[in-house]
Amino acid sequence: MIFRHNLRFLYWLRKAEKGNFLGKILCYRYSRKYGLEISPSAKIGKGLYLGHPYNITVGSDCIIGENVNLHKGCTIGTSVGIGKIGSPIIGSQVYIGINATLVGKIVIGDDVVIAPGAFVNFDVPSHSVVVGNPGSIHHKENATYGYINNRV
């Protein structure tokens, strides 16, 4: 564990969520060192996986379900002036690819794949794949089969 910075960051993030002072300090240190801007006040379920964990941003009001995979360069944030104002709510069993962007008060269902480079500012139903910029939805049963790492 000590050699994998993504696991170290997640460990200290969980400590910071519980109000641990040392956890907050080390979470801040790792966030600056690796470009991980994941707010301790974001509500994150079990089984979060950071694949290639650099330059990942998760806003403070975001809600992320269980067994979600985030990859390099993805942004999950609050929209303050364009589209639906608010933060995303992400279901369980969701794969978010490299450089994908999710903004605004949107709901992402369970068993969803957000393809690399996709821009999502709209609600996505469960069992879907979102591709492109702007994103388009394609329905698919077991969409995340083979994509989700570290299921809990």
C-alpha positions as CSV (number, residue, x, y, z in Angstrom):
1,M,0.0,0.0,0.0
2,I,2.8,2.5,0.8
3,F,4.1,2.3,-2.7
4,R,0.8,3.0,-4.5
5,H,-0.1,6.7,-4.2
6,N,-3.7,6.2,-5.3
7,L,-4.3,3.8,-2.3
8,R,-2.4,6.2,0.1
9,F,-4.6,9.1,-1.1
10,L,-7.8,7.1,-0.7
11,Y,-6.8,6.0,2.8
12,W,-6.1,9.6,4.0
13,L,-9.2,10.8,2.2
14,R,-11.3,8.4,4.3
15,K,-9.6,9.6,7.4
16,A,-10.2,13.3,6.4
17,E,-13.9,12.5,5.8
18,K,-14.1,11.5,9.5
19,G,-12.6,14.7,10.7
20,N,-9.1,13.3,11.4
21,F,-6.7,16.2,11.6
22,L,-3.6,14.3,10.3
23,G,-5.9,12.8,7.6
24,K,-6.8,16.3,6.4
25,I,-3.1,17.4,6.3
26,L,-1.9,14.3,4.4
27,C,-4.9,14.3,2.1
28,Y,-4.1,18.0,1.2
29,R,-0.4,17.0,0.7
30,Y,-1.2,14.2,-1.7
31,S,-3.8,16.2,-3.5
32,R,-1.1,18.9,-4.3
33,K,1.6,16.3,-5.1
34,Y,-0.5,14.3,-7.6
35,G,-3.1,16.8,-8.7
36,L,-6.0,15.0,-7.1
37,E,-8.7,17.5,-6.1
38,I,-11.2,15.3,-4.4
39,S,-13.0,17.1,-1.7
40,P,-13.3,15.3,1.7
41,S,-16.8,16.7,1.9
42,A,-17.9,14.9,-1.2
43,K,-20.0,11.8,-0.4
44,I,-18.2,8.8,-1.8
45,G,-19.3,5.2,-1.5
46,K,-17.2,2.1,-1.0
47,G,-15.0,0.7,-3.8
48,L,-13.9,3.9,-5.4
49,Y,-11.0,3.1,-7.8
50,L,-8.6,5.7,-9.1
51,G,-7.1,4.4,-12.3
52,H,-4.0,6.4,-13.4
53,P,-4.7,8.9,-10.6
54,Y,-3.5,12.2,-11.8
55,N,-5.5,15.4,-12.4
56,I,-8.8,14.1,-11.1
57,T,-11.3,16.6,-9.7
58,V,-14.4,15.9,-7.6
59,G,-16.4,18.9,-6.3
60,S,-17.4,19.2,-2.6
61,D,-21.2,18.6,-3.1
62,C,-20.9,15.6,-5.4
63,I,-22.4,12.3,-4.5
64,I,-20.6,9.1,-5.8
65,G,-22.1,5.6,-5.3
66,E,-20.3,2.3,-4.7
67,N,-17.8,0.7,-7.1
68,V,-17.1,3.8,-9.2
69,N,-13.9,4.0,-11.3
70,L,-12.4,7.4,-12.0
71,H,-9.6,7.8,-14.5
72,K,-6.9,10.4,-15.3
73,G,-8.2,13.9,-16.1
74,C,-11.8,13.3,-15.3
75,T,-13.8,16.2,-13.8
76,I,-17.0,15.9,-11.7
77,G,-18.1,19.3,-10.7
78,T,-20.6,21.9,-9.9
79,S,-22.1,24.1,-12.6
80,V,-22.7,27.7,-11.4
81,G,-23.8,29.4,-14.6
82,I,-24.4,27.1,-17.4
83,G,-27.1,24.4,-17.6
84,K,-28.5,22.9,-14.4
85,I,-27.0,24.6,-11.4
86,G,-25.7,22.1,-8.8
87,S,-23.5,19.0,-8.5
88,P,-23.7,15.5,-10.1
89,I,-25.2,12.5,-8.3
90,I,-23.5,9.3,-9.6
91,G,-24.9,5.8,-9.1
92,S,-23.1,2.6,-8.4
93,Q,-21.1,0.5,-10.8
94,V,-20.1,3.5,-13.0
95,Y,-16.9,3.8,-15.1
96,I,-15.8,7.3,-15.9
97,G,-13.1,7.3,-18.6
98,I,-10.0,9.5,-19.2
99,N,-10.7,13.2,-19.6
100,A,-14.5,12.8,-19.2
101,T,-16.4,15.8,-17.8
102,L,-19.6,15.6,-15.7
103,V,-21.1,19.0,-14.7
104,G,-24.3,20.4,-13.2
105,K,-27.1,19.0,-11.2
106,I,-27.4,15.7,-13.1
107,V,-28.1,12.1,-12.1
108,I,-26.0,9.3,-13.5
109,G,-27.8,5.9,-13.1
110,D,-26.3,2.6,-12.1
111,D,-24.2,0.4,-14.5
112,V,-23.1,3.3,-16.7
113,V,-20.0,3.8,-18.8
114,I,-18.9,7.3,-19.5
115,A,-16.4,7.0,-22.4
116,P,-13.1,8.8,-22.5
117,G,-13.5,12.5,-23.5
118,A,-17.3,12.5,-23.1
119,F,-19.0,15.7,-21.9
120,V,-22.1,15.1,-19.8
121,N,-24.4,17.8,-18.6
122,F,-27.7,15.8,-18.8
123,D,-29.2,12.9,-16.8
124,V,-28.1,9.4,-17.9
125,P,-30.4,6.4,-17.2
126,S,-29.1,3.1,-15.8
127,H,-27.6,0.5,-18.1
128,S,-26.2,3.0,-20.6
129,V,-23.0,4.0,-22.4
130,V,-22.3,7.7,-23.0
131,V,-19.9,8.7,-25.8
132,G,-18.8,11.9,-27.5
133,N,-18.8,15.6,-27.0
134,P,-21.6,16.5,-26.6
135,G,-22.4,13.1,-25.2
136,S,-24.9,10.7,-26.7
137,I,-26.6,7.9,-24.8
138,H,-26.6,4.3,-26.0
139,H,-28.6,1.8,-23.9
140,K,-26.8,-1.5,-23.1
141,E,-27.5,-4.2,-20.5
142,N,-24.4,-5.0,-18.3
143,A,-22.7,-1.9,-19.7
144,T,-19.9,-2.0,-17.1
145,Y,-19.1,-5.7,-17.6
146,G,-15.3,-5.9,-17.8
147,Y,-14.8,-2.2,-16.8
148,I,-15.2,-2.0,-13.1
149,N,-12.1,-2.7,-10.9
150,N,-12.0,-3.5,-7.2
151,R,-15.7,-4.3,-6.7
152,V,-16.7,-4.3,-3.0
